[in-house]
Structure formats: C-alpha cells, structure tokens
C-alpha cells in the first residue's frame, strides 16, 4: 500500500491537524500566499527594469585618455 490510497491521505491530514492545529495551518497558508505574491512582484519588477534598460539603450562608459605628460616619465637632473 502506497500513498495512492485515500485513507493514507486522510490519516496524514488528521495527524497534521492534530500536531499543528487549524490556526497555525491557516496562518501558514496566508504566509505562503503572501510570499508567492511578493515573489511574482519582484520578478515583474526585474523584467520591467530589463525592458527599460534594453529600450533606453545600454549606457556606454568610456575611460579618459591618459594625459601626455603622465605617459612619459620625467627625469629630474640636479
């Protein structure tokens, strides 16, 4: 007998209800729902940010060219 029997699921449900109680299970359900909503919101915000970055074009950073005086070492003769 595996977990395909309805009686196994009913006994398991009864044991879980006895251990945790209905109030903890109700709170856990709402907490999981809130976590899923926050996850979906974060994923949507990331997708919107990526679309904005692609639509606006990538910002290019360019280093300044080194100064001519700094490129050549100067000899100081006394």
N, C-alpha and C positions, 0 to 999 in steps of 0.2 A: 504494500500500500504506500503510495507516494502522496505528494501534495496535490494530486488531481482530484481528490475526493472532497466533496463539500463539507463533510463532517470534520476533516482536518482543519479547514479554514475557519469553521465556526468555533471549534475548540481553541484555536490560536487567537481568534478575535476575543473570545471570552477571557483568556489568560491575560492578554494585553490590557483589556478594560479593567480587570481586577488589579493589575500591577500599577498602571498609570492613572486610572480614573478618567472620567469623561472630561473634566475641566482641563487637565493637562493635555489631553489629546486635542481638544478644541483650540487651546492656545497654540499648540504645535502646528495645527493646520493653518491658522491665521498667520503665524510667523513664516511658515514655508511660502504661503501665498504672497506675503509682503516681500520676501527675498526674491521670488521669481519676478515680481513686478519691478523691483529695483534693478535686477539683472537686465531685464528687457529694456528698461530706460537707459541704462549705461551703454548697452550695445547700440541702441538707436543714436545716442549722442555721439558715440565714436564713429558710427557710419556717417552721420551728418558732418562731423568735423573732417573726415576724409574727403567727402564730396566737396566741401568748401575749399579744401586745400588743392584739390585737383582742378576745380573750376577756376579758382583765382590764379592758378599758375604757381609753379614752385618758385620760391624766392631764392635767388642765387646769391651766394656770399662770395666775395672776391677779396683776396688779400691785397694789401697795398704793396706796390713795388718798393724794393729796398732803396734807400737813398744812395746816391752815388758816392758821397763822402764816407758813408758807413761801410760800403763794399770794399774799399781799399784801406788796408791798414796804414797808418801814418807812422813814419819813423821820426822819432824825436832825437835829434843830434844835439849834444850840448855845446 
